[in-house]
Every structure is written in C-alpha cells, then in structure tokens.
Amino acid sequence: MCTLSRFAARGCVAALTACGLVLLVGCAHLKIRSDYDSEVDFSQFRSFAWLDPPVKAETAESPAEDLVDPFAKNSLLDKRVRKAVERELLARGYEMANGSEPEFEIQYHVVLRERTKIRSYPTVYGGYYGYPYGYGGSIGSVSSYDYQEGTLILDVIDARTQQIAWRGWAVGINREGYYTDAKVAEIVKRVLDRFPPERREADE
C-alpha cells in the first residue's frame, strides 16, 4: 500500500514538472542580439525615415507574392511595428525626416518558423518504503509540442552609403500566431535598447 502511494505521488510530481516546463517555455525570455559597422559614426545620425513604404492590404490587382507568410507580412503587423519603432526613436531624441534628407533609414523583417520541441521525463517506480537504496527501477515518458518561433529584425541603414550600419533582432516563441500592440512594443523597445551600439558589441 505504501509502495503504491509512493509510486502515485512520484507520478504526480513528474506530471506537474512536465506541465511546469511547458508553461515556462511559453514565457521564455526573448533572445536579443545586435551587430554593427564599427566604421560608422553613429553620432551623425539625427533624423530617420522608413526605407520601404507601408504594407497595404492585398487586393485583386495586387495579389500577395509567392512564399510570403501572411502572418509575417500584413498591414496590421506593419502598422504596429512602425508605430513602436517611431515611438522609441522619437523618445530617444531622434526626429522624423519629414520631407528632408534623413541621416539614416529604417527597415524591418519578420521571420516565422514552425518548430517542434521534444522532452523526455524519467519516472521512478518500485523501491521499498523507508529505504533510500532499495530495489526499484525507472521508466521514461516523452512529450512533444509544436510552436512558432518568431524573429523580428530591425536594420538601421546609412542613408549616404545605403549600407547597413546597425542590425538588431529578437527571437522568441509566438504561440498565438500573431503579435499584439503590447508585444510588438516590448520587442521593439528591447531591440532598440542596443541602439546606438557600444563599442565591441558586435564581438560579444
């Protein structure tokens, strides 16, 4: 009876541990990275403009391009990203180049990939109650789940040379298949926290 109780308790602990790991994966921290051209003088960057025009909704006259993920490229997401980027840059002292020539241009990319995570969990069974080294054994269980990995890339382009001066990106799990205003704002802020770059940041 005691052995069965211990077995049941251990099974419950294993199940709870598995559920907890799944929940932690869903709340995993974003991975933020950046790179830059060490020859660029970022102090000269004061005003900015978007390199690409805003994304428009698909029409019969302008069908979507082949192999373009509608979740990664659509007018809703485009508006959220642009709004978040402009808000962050303006808050950091940069200005929109309204009609004038900008010192730098902004471009972004969103990449979505389907991933599968597989985990194995050992489960202990048997043993004698009260003996830490008694007879026993273990069996394992395997679980898997699918999720979407999203990457947001922000490029700062030197308007004079048309070369990428700085690139920042964030990689994280996106279970919902879309990005809310709050989520986009959080991602953009964390990426732009690395702009302008500090020296040797690209070598880290």
LUMLO-170793 format. One record per atom (N, C-alpha, C): atom name; x, y, z negated; residue in three letters. Coordinates in nm, 3 decimals, padded with zeros to 5 digits. Atoms other than C-alpha are relative to their C-alpha. Example, Ala and Ser with C-alpha at 12.3 -4.5 7.8 and 13.67 -1.06 7.14 Angstrom:
REM LUMLO-170793
R   atom        c1        c2        c3   rest
R      N    00.089   -00.119    00.000    ALA
R     CA    01.230   -00.450   -00.780    ALA
R      C    00.090    00.120    00.000    ALA
R      N   -00.082   -00.119    00.006    SER
R     CA    01.367   -00.106   -00.714    SER
R      C   -00.077    00.109   -00.073    SER
//
This chain:
REM LUMLO-170793
R   atom        c1        c2        c3   rest
R      N    00.084   -00.121    00.000    MET
R     CA    00.000    00.000    00.000    MET
R      C    00.086    00.124    00.000    MET
R      N   -00.090   -00.115    00.006    CYS
R     CA    00.282    00.234   -00.092    CYS
R      C    00.074    00.016    00.131    CYS
R      N   -00.073   -00.006   -00.126    THR
R     CA    00.469    00.143    00.224    THR
R      C   -00.087    00.063    00.108    THR
R      N    00.090   -00.057   -00.099    LEU
R     CA    00.164    00.225    00.435    LEU
R      C   -00.016    00.149   -00.022    LEU
R      N    00.017   -00.141    00.030    SER
R     CA    00.124    00.557    00.258    SER
R      C    00.122    00.080    00.047    SER
R      N   -00.122   -00.070   -00.043    ARG
R     CA    00.486    00.648    00.321    ARG
R      C    00.006    00.007    00.152    ARG
R      N    00.000    00.002   -00.145    PHE
R     CA    00.450    00.547    00.685    PHE
R      C   -00.094    00.106    00.056    PHE
R      N    00.098   -00.098   -00.046    ALA
R     CA    00.138    00.760    00.728    ALA
R      C    00.050    00.141   -00.022    ALA
R      N   -00.050   -00.134    00.031    ALA
R     CA    00.300    01.057    00.557    ALA
R      C    00.109    00.040    00.098    ALA
R      N   -00.108   -00.031   -00.093    ARG
R     CA    00.607    01.033    00.777    ARG
R      C   -00.054    00.027    00.139    ARG
R      N    00.061   -00.023   -00.131    GLY
R     CA    00.388    01.007    01.086    GLY
R      C   -00.061    00.138    00.009    GLY
R      N    00.059   -00.135    00.002    CYS
R     CA    00.203    01.323    00.983    CYS
R      C    00.107    00.107    00.010    CYS
R      N   -00.109   -00.098   -00.005    VAL
R     CA    00.529    01.509    00.925    VAL
R      C    00.056    00.010    00.141    VAL
R      N   -00.053   -00.001   -00.137    ALA
R     CA    00.656    01.404    01.269    ALA
R      C   -00.095    00.073    00.094    ALA
R      N    00.098   -00.066   -00.086    ALA
R     CA    00.332    01.517    01.433    ALA
R      C    00.000    00.150   -00.021    ALA
R      N   -00.002   -00.144    00.029    LEU
R     CA    00.339    01.854    01.256    LEU
R      C    00.126    00.065    00.054    LEU
R      N   -00.125   -00.054   -00.053    THR
R     CA    00.702    01.901    01.352    THR
R      C   -00.009    00.020    00.149    THR
R      N    00.014   -00.011   -00.145    ALA
R     CA    00.620    01.836    01.717    ALA
R      C   -00.086    00.121    00.036    ALA
R      N    00.087   -00.114   -00.027    CYS
R     CA    00.334    02.088    01.710    CYS
R      C    00.071    00.131   -00.028    CYS
R      N   -00.071   -00.122    00.034    GLY
R     CA    00.554    02.345    01.540    GLY
R      C    00.101    00.038    00.106    GLY
R      N   -00.098   -00.028   -00.103    LEU
R     CA    00.823    02.310    01.806    LEU
R      C   -00.067    00.056    00.124    LEU
R      N    00.071   -00.052   -00.116    VAL
R     CA    00.569    02.365    02.081    VAL
R      C   -00.039    00.145   -00.021    VAL
R      N    00.039   -00.138    00.029    LEU
R     CA    00.444    02.680    01.911    LEU
R      C    00.121    00.092    00.004    LEU
R      N   -00.121   -00.082   -00.001    LEU
R     CA    00.800    02.808    01.866    LEU
R      C    00.045    00.028    00.142    LEU
R      N   -00.038   -00.022   -00.140    VAL
R     CA    00.870    02.758    02.235    VAL
R      C   -00.087    00.108    00.062    VAL
R      N    00.090   -00.101   -00.055    GLY
R     CA    00.565    02.968    02.317    GLY
R      C    00.035    00.139   -00.046    GLY
R      N   -00.038   -00.130    00.053    CYS
R     CA    00.706    03.251    02.103    CYS
R      C    00.149    00.025    00.014    CYS
R      N   -00.145   -00.012   -00.014    ALA
R     CA    01.064    03.216    02.221    ALA
R      C    00.040    00.141    00.037    ALA
R      N   -00.048   -00.133   -00.029    HIS
R     CA    01.268    03.532    02.240    HIS
R      C    00.039    00.011    00.146    HIS
R      N   -00.045   -00.028   -00.136    LEU
R     CA    01.338    03.691    02.574    LEU
R      C    00.153   -00.004    00.006    LEU
R      N   -00.143   -00.006   -00.024    LYS
R     CA    01.686    03.646    02.714    LYS
R      C    00.028    00.122    00.088    LYS
R      N   -00.029   -00.124   -00.072    ILE
R     CA    01.815    03.987    02.820    ILE
R      C    00.146    00.000    00.044    ILE
R      N   -00.135   -00.006   -00.054    ARG
R     CA    02.120    04.022    03.043    ARG
R      C    00.013    00.124    00.088    ARG
R      N   -00.023   -00.114   -00.088    SER
R     CA    02.279    04.304    03.245    SER
R      C    00.140   -00.007    00.059    SER
R      N   -00.128   -00.007   -00.068    ASP
R     CA    02.564    04.376    03.482    ASP
R      C    00.008    00.139    00.063    ASP
R      N   -00.013   -00.133   -00.058    TYR
R     CA    02.704    04.695    03.633    TYR
R      C    00.131    00.016    00.075    TYR
R      N   -00.120   -00.036   -00.074    ASP
R     CA    02.961    04.852    03.864    ASP
R      C    00.085    00.092   -00.087    ASP
R      N   -00.085   -00.077    00.092    SER
R     CA    03.247    04.974    03.644    SER
R      C    00.058    00.127    00.064    SER
R      N   -00.054   -00.118   -00.066    GLU
R     CA    03.348    05.232    03.906    GLU
R      C   -00.102    00.114    00.011    GLU
R      N    00.106   -00.102   -00.010    VAL
R     CA    03.019    05.422    03.887    VAL
R      C    00.000    00.088   -00.123    VAL
R      N    00.011   -00.097    00.110    ASP
R     CA    02.996    05.738    03.676    ASP
R      C   -00.149    00.020   -00.030    ASP
R      N    00.142   -00.005    00.032    PHE
R     CA    02.656    05.697    03.511    PHE
R      C   -00.043    00.134   -00.058    PHE
R      N    00.035   -00.131    00.054    SER
R     CA    02.672    06.044    03.358    SER
R      C   -00.056    00.093    00.108    SER
R      N    00.051   -00.082   -00.109    GLN
R     CA    02.588    06.185    03.702    GLN
R      C   -00.147   -00.029    00.031    GLN
R      N    00.139    00.038   -00.027    PHE
R     CA    02.250    06.010    03.704    PHE
R      C   -00.094    00.082   -00.090    PHE
R      N    00.096   -00.083    00.074    ARG
R     CA    01.979    06.255    03.605    ARG
R      C   -00.143   -00.018    00.049    ARG
R      N    00.134    00.015   -00.056    SER
R     CA    01.683    06.213    03.840    SER
R      C   -00.010   -00.131    00.077    SER
R      N    00.021    00.129   -00.064    PHE
R     CA    01.533    05.898    03.989    PHE
R      C   -00.124   -00.001    00.086    PHE
R      N    00.116    00.023   -00.085    ALA
R     CA    01.286    05.776    04.246    ALA
R      C   -00.009   -00.150    00.028    ALA
R      N    00.016    00.141   -00.034    TRP
R     CA    01.144    05.441    04.349    TRP
R      C    00.050   -00.025    00.142    TRP
R      N   -00.052    00.033   -00.133    LEU
R     CA    01.318    05.272    04.640    LEU
R      C   -00.112   -00.052    00.090    LEU
R      N    00.109    00.058   -00.079    ASP
R     CA    01.008    05.081    04.754    ASP
R      C   -00.131    00.071   -00.032    ASP
R      N    00.132   -00.057    00.028    PRO
R     CA    00.654    05.218    04.791    PRO
R      C   -00.082   -00.093   -00.086    PRO
R      N    00.084    00.086    00.084    PRO
R     CA    00.383    05.090    04.557    PRO
R      C   -00.061   -00.114    00.080    PRO
R      N    00.064    00.115   -00.064    VAL
R     CA    00.236    04.748    04.634    VAL
R      C   -00.149    00.028    00.013    VAL
R      N    00.143   -00.020   -00.024    LYS
R     CA   -00.109    04.769    04.790    LYS
R      C   -00.070   -00.134    00.005    LYS
R      N    00.078    00.124   -00.005    ALA
R     CA   -00.387    04.516    04.774    ALA
R      C   -00.001   -00.055    00.141    ALA
R      N    00.001    00.064   -00.130    GLU
R     CA   -00.395    04.265    05.057    GLU
R      C   -00.128    00.032    00.075    GLU
R      N    00.115   -00.024   -00.085    THR
R     CA   -00.625    04.349    05.346    THR
R      C    00.006   -00.094    00.120    THR
R      N    00.003    00.087   -00.117    ALA
R     CA   -00.729    04.164    05.660    ALA
R      C    00.104    00.044    00.103    ALA
R      N   -00.097   -00.052   -00.094    GLU
R     CA   -00.499    04.392    05.860    GLU
R      C    00.143   -00.021   -00.046    GLU
R      N   -00.136    00.018    00.054    SER
R     CA   -00.201    04.331    05.631    SER
R      C    00.002   -00.123   -00.091    SER
R      N    00.001    00.123    00.081    PRO
R     CA   -00.205    03.965    05.516    PRO
R      C    00.128   -00.016   -00.079    PRO
R      N   -00.116    00.022    00.086    ALA
R     CA    00.031    03.851    05.243    ALA
R      C    00.108   -00.075    00.077    ALA
R      N   -00.110    00.068   -00.065    GLU
R     CA    00.375    03.738    05.355    GLU
R      C    00.009   -00.145   -00.047    GLU
R      N   -00.017    00.140    00.037    ASP
R     CA    00.454    03.367    05.357    ASP
R      C    00.097   -00.012   -00.117    ASP
R      N   -00.087    00.033    00.113    LEU
R     CA    00.611    03.224    05.041    LEU
R      C    00.006    00.109   -00.107    LEU
R      N    00.005   -00.103    00.103    VAL
R     CA    00.523    03.533    04.835    VAL
R      C   -00.101   -00.042   -00.106    VAL
R      N    00.087    00.040    00.110    ASP
R     CA    00.381    03.440    04.495    ASP
R      C   -00.093    00.116   -00.035    ASP
R      N    00.093   -00.109    00.031    PRO
R     CA    00.063    03.648    04.443    PRO
R      C    00.002    00.040   -00.147    PRO
R      N   -00.014   -00.037    00.140    PHE
R     CA    00.127    03.638    04.067    PHE
R      C    00.123    00.086   -00.023    PHE
R      N   -00.124   -00.076    00.015    ALA
R     CA    00.474    03.786    04.116    ALA
R      C   -00.005    00.133    00.075    ALA
R      N    00.010   -00.123   -00.080    LYS
R     CA    00.378    04.048    04.375    LYS
R      C   -00.146    00.033    00.024    LYS
R      N    00.137   -00.046   -00.016    ASN
R     CA    00.046    04.221    04.339    ASN
R      C   -00.012    00.141   -00.055    ASN
R      N    00.013   -00.141    00.036    SER
R     CA   -00.084    04.572    04.284    SER
R      C   -00.019    00.021   -00.150    SER
R      N    00.019   -00.013    00.144    LEU
R     CA   -00.182    04.509    03.920    LEU
R      C    00.135   -00.002   -00.073    LEU
R      N   -00.131    00.010    00.064    LEU
R     CA    00.165    04.396    03.813    LEU
R      C    00.090    00.115    00.042    LEU
R      N   -00.083   -00.110   -00.050    ASP
R     CA    00.331    04.658    04.031    ASP
R      C   -00.028    00.130   -00.076    ASP
R      N    00.038   -00.121    00.072    LYS
R     CA    00.138    04.936    03.861    LYS
R      C    00.050   -00.003   -00.144    LYS
R      N   -00.044    00.012    00.139    ARG
R     CA    00.225    04.805    03.514    ARG
R      C    00.152    00.017   -00.013    ARG
R      N   -00.146   -00.012    00.005    VAL
R     CA    00.596    04.772    03.589    VAL
R      C    00.043    00.144    00.024    VAL
R      N   -00.038   -00.138   -00.031    ARG
R     CA    00.622    05.118    03.746    ARG
R      C   -00.034    00.095   -00.115    ARG
R      N    00.040   -00.086    00.112    LYS
R     CA    00.432    05.279    03.460    LYS
R      C    00.095   -00.016   -00.118    LYS
R      N   -00.089    00.026    00.113    ALA
R     CA    00.653    05.112    03.199    ALA
R      C    00.140    00.054    00.026    ALA
R      N   -00.134   -00.049   -00.034    VAL
R     CA    00.979    05.195    03.379    VAL
R      C    00.005    00.152   -00.005    VAL
R      N    00.002   -00.147    00.000    GLU
R     CA    00.885    05.559    03.434    GLU
R      C   -00.011    00.055   -00.142    GLU
R      N    00.015   -00.045    00.138    ARG
R     CA    00.775    05.598    03.072    ARG
R      C    00.131   -00.011   -00.077    ARG
R      N   -00.127    00.020    00.071    GLU
R     CA    01.102    05.455    02.940    GLU
R      C    00.108    00.097    00.048    GLU
R      N   -00.104   -00.089   -00.051    LEU
R     CA    01.325    05.659    03.170    LEU
R      C   -00.027    00.145   -00.037    LEU
R      N    00.034   -00.138    00.039    LEU
R     CA    01.140    05.984    03.100    LEU
R      C    00.028    00.021   -00.148    LEU
R      N   -00.024   -00.011    00.143    ALA
R     CA    01.164    05.916    02.727    ALA
R      C    00.150    00.008   -00.031    ALA
R      N   -00.144   -00.001    00.021    ARG
R     CA    01.541    05.876    02.766    ARG
R      C    00.067    00.121    00.064    ARG
R      N   -00.055   -00.125   -00.051    GLY
R     CA    01.582    06.217    02.930    GLY
R      C    00.018    00.009    00.150    GLY
R      N   -00.010   -00.005   -00.146    TYR
R     CA    01.574    06.127    03.300    TYR
R      C   -00.125    00.067    00.057    TYR
R      N    00.110   -00.070   -00.064    GLU
R     CA    01.348    06.309    03.544    GLU
R      C   -00.037   -00.065    00.131    GLU
R      N    00.045    00.047   -00.130    MET
R     CA    01.138    06.206    03.839    MET
R      C    00.043    00.101    00.106    MET
R      N   -00.043   -00.088   -00.110    ALA
R     CA    01.277    06.345    04.164    ALA
R      C   -00.119    00.025    00.092    ALA
R      N    00.120   -00.030   -00.075    ASN
R     CA    00.954    06.493    04.293    ASN
R      C    00.034    00.089    00.120    ASN
R      N   -00.030   -00.076   -00.121    GLY
R     CA    01.045    06.594    04.648    GLY
R      C    00.147    00.031    00.019    GLY
R      N   -00.144   -00.028   -00.011    SER
R     CA    01.416    06.644    04.574    SER
R      C    00.077   -00.131    00.012    SER
R      N   -00.083    00.118   -00.014    GLU
R     CA    01.705    06.405    04.630    GLU
R      C    00.038   -00.056   -00.137    GLU
R      N   -00.034    00.059    00.130    PRO
R     CA    01.747    06.163    04.336    PRO
R      C    00.146   -00.043   -00.005    PRO
R      N   -00.135    00.057    00.017    GLU
R     CA    02.081    06.055    04.193    GLU
R      C   -00.003   -00.152    00.002    GLU
R      N    00.011    00.146   -00.006    PHE
R     CA    01.957    05.700    04.156    PHE
R      C   -00.143   -00.042    00.030    PHE
R      N    00.130    00.057   -00.037    GLU
R     CA    01.674    05.480    04.278    GLU
R      C   -00.023   -00.128   -00.080    GLU
R      N    00.039    00.117    00.079    ILE
R     CA    01.484    05.203    04.103    ILE
R      C   -00.071   -00.101    00.089    ILE
R      N    00.067    00.109   -00.070    GLN
R     CA    01.380    04.867    04.239    GLN
R      C   -00.016   -00.115   -00.099    GLN
R      N    00.019    00.113    00.090    TYR
R     CA    01.237    04.565    04.062    TYR
R      C   -00.040   -00.125    00.079    TYR
R      N    00.039    00.129   -00.057    HIS
R     CA    01.181    04.196    04.136    HIS
R      C   -00.058   -00.085   -00.112    HIS
R      N    00.057    00.096    00.094    VAL
R     CA    00.967    03.935    03.962    VAL
R      C    00.010   -00.139    00.061    VAL
R      N   -00.016    00.138   -00.046    VAL
R     CA    01.051    03.565    03.994    VAL
R      C   -00.071   -00.092   -00.099    VAL
R      N    00.073    00.095    00.084    LEU
R     CA    00.818    03.294    03.860    LEU
R      C    00.034   -00.141    00.044    LEU
R      N   -00.034    00.140   -00.029    ARG
R     CA    00.919    02.928    03.837    ARG
R      C   -00.076   -00.092   -00.094    ARG
R      N    00.066    00.100    00.081    GLU
R     CA    00.729    02.625    03.716    GLU
R      C    00.105   -00.093   -00.061    GLU
R      N   -00.096    00.084    00.071    ARG
R     CA    00.921    02.428    03.453    ARG
R      C   -00.073   -00.108   -00.080    ARG
R      N    00.052    00.105    00.086    THR
R     CA    00.867    02.107    03.256    THR
R      C    00.099   -00.026   -00.112    THR
R      N   -00.083    00.026    00.116    LYS
R     CA    01.000    02.056    02.905    LYS
R      C   -00.033   -00.137   -00.057    LYS
R      N    00.018    00.133    00.056    ILE
R     CA    01.052    01.706    02.769    ILE
R      C    00.073   -00.008   -00.134    ILE
R      N   -00.059    00.013    00.133    ARG
R     CA    01.114    01.637    02.400    ARG
R      C   -00.026   -00.141   -00.052    ARG
R      N    00.016    00.131    00.064    SER
R     CA    01.167    01.314    02.208    SER
R      C    00.006    00.019   -00.151    SER
R      N    00.008   -00.012    00.146    TYR
R     CA    01.083    01.267    01.839    TYR
R      C    00.012   -00.139   -00.062    TYR
R      N   -00.011    00.130    00.068    PRO
R     CA    01.210    00.973    01.628    PRO
R      C   -00.099   -00.008   -00.116    PRO
R      N    00.094    00.023    00.110    THR
R     CA    00.963    00.824    01.380    THR
R      C    00.050   -00.118   -00.083    THR
R      N   -00.051    00.104    00.088    VAL
R     CA    01.088    00.622    01.081    VAL
R      C   -00.116   -00.084   -00.053    VAL
R      N    00.102    00.086    00.057    TYR
R     CA    00.889    00.321    00.966    TYR
R      C    00.066   -00.109   -00.086    TYR
R      N   -00.049    00.108    00.086    GLY
R     CA    00.924    00.037    00.718    GLY
R      C    00.069    00.054   -00.123    GLY
R      N   -00.072   -00.040    00.120    GLY
R     CA    01.153    00.051    00.413    GLY
R      C   -00.075   -00.040   -00.126    GLY
R      N    00.060    00.034    00.128    TYR
R     CA    01.091   -00.025    00.051    TYR
R      C   -00.016    00.125   -00.083    TYR
R      N    00.030   -00.117    00.080    TYR
R     CA    00.933    00.230   -00.174    TYR
R      C    00.099    00.011   -00.115    TYR
R      N   -00.090   -00.024    00.111    GLY
R     CA    01.186    00.385   -00.414    GLY
R      C    00.144   -00.032    00.031    GLY
R      N   -00.137    00.033   -00.034    TYR
R     CA    01.495    00.260   -00.232    TYR
R      C    00.045    00.083    00.121    TYR
R      N   -00.043   -00.087   -00.111    PRO
R     CA    01.684    00.515   -00.020    PRO
R      C    00.066   -00.077    00.113    PRO
R      N   -00.070    00.074   -00.104    TYR
R     CA    01.871    00.246    00.171    TYR
R      C   -00.065   -00.136    00.024    TYR
R      N    00.070    00.125   -00.017    GLY
R     CA    01.607   -00.025    00.200    GLY
R      C   -00.016   -00.039    00.146    GLY
R      N    00.025    00.048   -00.134    TYR
R     CA    01.501   -00.222    00.505    TYR
R      C   -00.092    00.096    00.074    TYR
R      N    00.087   -00.088   -00.078    GLY
R     CA    01.348   -00.018    00.783    GLY
R      C    00.047    00.008    00.143    GLY
R      N   -00.035   -00.020   -00.140    GLY
R     CA    01.368    00.098    01.142    GLY
R      C   -00.064    00.127    00.051    GLY
R      N    00.060   -00.121   -00.056    SER
R     CA    01.253    00.371    01.378    SER
R      C   -00.045   -00.026    00.142    SER
R      N    00.046    00.001   -00.139    ILE
R     CA    01.062    00.419    01.698    ILE
R      C   -00.004    00.146    00.046    ILE
R      N    00.000   -00.137   -00.051    GLY
R     CA    01.056    00.723    01.923    GLY
R      C   -00.123    00.028    00.083    GLY
R      N    00.110   -00.044   -00.085    SER
R     CA    00.784    00.921    02.094    SER
R      C    00.050    00.114    00.088    SER
R      N   -00.041   -00.101   -00.097    VAL
R     CA    00.816    01.150    02.395    VAL
R      C   -00.121    00.085    00.037    VAL
R      N    00.106   -00.090   -00.044    SER
R     CA    00.609    01.454    02.481    SER
R      C    00.056    00.095    00.105    SER
R      N   -00.043   -00.094   -00.103    SER
R     CA    00.622    01.692    02.773    SER
R      C   -00.110    00.104    00.021    SER
R      N    00.098   -00.103   -00.031    TYR
R     CA    00.453    02.015    02.871    TYR
R      C    00.056    00.087    00.113    TYR
R      N   -00.038   -00.088   -00.110    ASP
R     CA    00.457    02.244    03.172    ASP
R      C   -00.015    00.145   -00.042    ASP
R      N    00.009   -00.142    00.029    TYR
R     CA    00.519    02.614    03.151    TYR
R      C    00.059    00.079    00.116    TYR
R      N   -00.050   -00.087   -00.105    GLN
R     CA    00.603    02.908    03.371    GLN
R      C    00.110    00.089   -00.055    GLN
R      N   -00.111   -00.086    00.038    GLU
R     CA    00.938    03.081    03.344    GLU
R      C   -00.001    00.124    00.088    GLU
R      N    00.004   -00.126   -00.074    GLY
R     CA    00.929    03.446    03.443    GLY
R      C    00.128    00.080   -00.017    GLY
R      N   -00.118   -00.085    00.003    THR
R     CA    01.221    03.672    03.531    THR
R      C   -00.034    00.136    00.060    THR
R      N    00.017   -00.136   -00.050    LEU
R     CA    01.197    04.048    03.566    LEU
R      C    00.138    00.061    00.019    LEU
R      N   -00.129   -00.060   -00.034    ILE
R     CA    01.492    04.216    03.740    ILE
R      C   -00.020    00.148    00.032    ILE
R      N    00.002   -00.143   -00.028    LEU
R     CA    01.548    04.592    03.736    LEU
R      C    00.135    00.041    00.059    LEU
R      N   -00.122   -00.047   -00.065    ASP
R     CA    01.802    04.743    03.975    ASP
R      C    00.005    00.152    00.000    ASP
R      N   -00.028   -00.143   -00.013    VAL
R     CA    01.949    05.092    03.948    VAL
R      C    00.096    00.015    00.117    VAL
R      N   -00.076   -00.011   -00.123    ILE
R     CA    02.080    05.190    04.289    ILE
R      C    00.054    00.141    00.016    ILE
R      N   -00.064   -00.130   -00.024    ASP
R     CA    02.327    05.472    04.353    ASP
R      C   -00.056    00.055    00.131    ASP
R      N    00.063   -00.056   -00.120    ALA
R     CA    02.137    05.694    04.598    ALA
R      C    00.102    00.044    00.103    ALA
R      N   -00.102   -00.048   -00.093    ARG
R     CA    02.461    05.821    04.751    ARG
R      C    00.061   -00.115    00.081    ARG
R      N   -00.065    00.113   -00.068    THR
R     CA    02.615    05.481    04.834    THR
R      C   -00.098   -00.109    00.040    THR
R      N    00.101    00.105   -00.021    GLN
R     CA    02.295    05.269    04.839    GLN
R      C    00.050   -00.136   -00.046    GLN
R      N   -00.050    00.121    00.061    GLN
R     CA    02.477    05.011    04.628    GLN
R      C   -00.058   -00.013   -00.141    GLN
R      N    00.051    00.022    00.136    ILE
R     CA    02.353    04.851    04.306    ILE
R      C    00.105    00.047   -00.100    ILE
R      N   -00.089   -00.051    00.105    ALA
R     CA    02.508    05.043    04.017    ALA
R      C   -00.017   -00.077   -00.130    ALA
R      N    00.031    00.072    00.125    TRP
R     CA    02.338    04.850    03.737    TRP
R      C   -00.116   -00.093    00.026    TRP
R      N    00.111    00.096   -00.008    ARG
R     CA    02.117    04.545    03.709    ARG
R      C   -00.026   -00.056   -00.138    ARG
R      N    00.040    00.062    00.126    GLY
R     CA    01.925    04.428    03.406    GLY
R      C   -00.114   -00.096    00.026    GLY
R      N    00.107    00.096   -00.021    TRP
R     CA    01.699    04.127    03.375    TRP
R      C   -00.038   -00.069   -00.130    TRP
R      N    00.054    00.071    00.117    ALA
R     CA    01.483    03.942    03.127    ALA
R      C   -00.060   -00.131    00.046    ALA
R      N    00.054    00.133   -00.031    VAL
R     CA    01.396    03.571    03.129    VAL
R      C   -00.078   -00.048   -00.121    VAL
R      N    00.082    00.048    00.111    GLY
R     CA    01.115    03.430    02.920    GLY
R      C   -00.109   -00.092    00.049    GLY
R      N    00.109    00.092   -00.031    ILE
R     CA    00.824    03.189    02.905    ILE
R      C   -00.129    00.078    00.018    ILE
R      N    00.128   -00.066   -00.028    ASN
R     CA    00.495    03.301    03.056    ASN
R      C   -00.107   -00.107    00.015    ASN
R      N    00.100    00.107   -00.002    ARG
R     CA    00.218    03.057    02.964    ARG
R      C   -00.129    00.043    00.069    ARG
R      N    00.129   -00.047   -00.049    GLU
R     CA   -00.072    03.276    03.077    GLU
R      C   -00.005    00.014    00.152    GLU
R      N   -00.001   -00.018   -00.145    GLY
R     CA    00.041    03.318    03.440    GLY
R      C   -00.012    00.144    00.043    GLY
R      N    00.005   -00.142   -00.033    TYR
R     CA    00.016    03.697    03.421    TYR
R      C    00.064    00.078   -00.114    TYR
R      N   -00.064   -00.085    00.100    TYR
R     CA    00.168    03.989    03.232    TYR
R      C   -00.094    00.115   -00.036    TYR
R      N    00.083   -00.109    00.046    THR
R     CA   -00.038    04.229    03.022    THR
R      C    00.080    00.130   -00.004    THR
R      N   -00.067   -00.130    00.011    ASP
R     CA    00.040    04.601    02.989    ASP
R      C    00.101    00.000   -00.115    ASP
R      N   -00.087    00.002    00.117    ALA
R     CA    00.186    04.544    02.643    ALA
R      C    00.123   -00.086    00.023    ALA
R      N   -00.113    00.090   -00.025    LYS
R     CA    00.404    04.253    02.755    LYS
R      C    00.098    00.063    00.098    LYS
R      N   -00.088   -00.066   -00.097    VAL
R     CA    00.538    04.442    03.055    VAL
R      C    00.078    00.113   -00.068    VAL
R      N   -00.066   -00.112    00.069    ALA
R     CA    00.613    04.745    02.836    ALA
R      C    00.112   -00.050   -00.091    ALA
R      N   -00.101    00.057    00.089    GLU
R     CA    00.801    04.526    02.587    GLU
R      C    00.122   -00.047    00.078    GLU
R      N   -00.110    00.053   -00.080    ILE
R     CA    01.009    04.356    02.856    ILE
R      C    00.083    00.113    00.060    ILE
R      N   -00.070   -00.112   -00.063    VAL
R     CA    01.095    04.679    03.038    VAL
R      C    00.083    00.077   -00.102    VAL
R      N   -00.074   -00.074    00.103    LYS
R     CA    01.197    04.854    02.716    LYS
R      C    00.127   -00.075   -00.040    LYS
R      N   -00.116    00.077    00.043    ARG
R     CA    01.429    04.573    02.612    ARG
R      C    00.107   -00.006    00.108    ARG
R      N   -00.098    00.000   -00.109    VAL
R     CA    01.592    04.561    02.954    VAL
R      C    00.069    00.135    00.009    VAL
R      N   -00.057   -00.134   -00.014    LEU
R     CA    01.641    04.938    02.973    LEU
R      C    00.074    00.046   -00.125    LEU
R      N   -00.082   -00.030    00.117    ASP
R     CA    01.786    04.941    02.622    ASP
R      C    00.149   -00.016    00.032    ASP
R      N   -00.139    00.021   -00.042    ARG
R     CA    02.104    04.834    02.804    ARG
R      C    00.046    00.102    00.106    ARG
R      N   -00.034   -00.102   -00.100    PHE
R     CA    02.098    05.132    03.040    PHE
R      C   -00.001    00.139   -00.065    PHE
R      N   -00.120    00.030   -00.078    PRO
R     CA    02.320    05.324    03.082    PRO
R      C    00.090   -00.098   -00.074    PRO
R      N   -00.080    00.106    00.062    PRO
R     CA    02.576    05.050    03.020    PRO
R      C    00.114    00.052   -00.084    PRO
R      N   -00.122   -00.028    00.074    GLU
R     CA    02.851    05.048    02.765    GLU
R      C    00.115   -00.071    00.069    GLU
R      N   -00.115    00.058   -00.067    ARG
R     CA    03.199    04.964    02.879    ARG
R      C    00.017   -00.148   -00.035    ARG
R      N   -00.030    00.143    00.011    ARG
R     CA    03.282    04.593    02.933    ARG
R      C   -00.125   -00.082   -00.027    ARG
R      N    00.123    00.074    00.020    GLU
R     CA    02.914    04.499    02.900    GLU
R      C   -00.012   -00.114    00.101    GLU
R      N    00.012    00.101   -00.104    ALA
R     CA    02.937    04.306    03.230    ALA
R      C    00.087   -00.121   -00.027    ALA
R      N   -00.093    00.109    00.028    ASP
R     CA    03.217    04.090    03.089    ASP
R      C   -00.041   -00.084   -00.119    ASP
R      N    00.042    00.073    00.119    GLU
R     CA    03.028    03.972    02.781    GLU
R      C   -00.062   -00.134    00.036    GLU
//
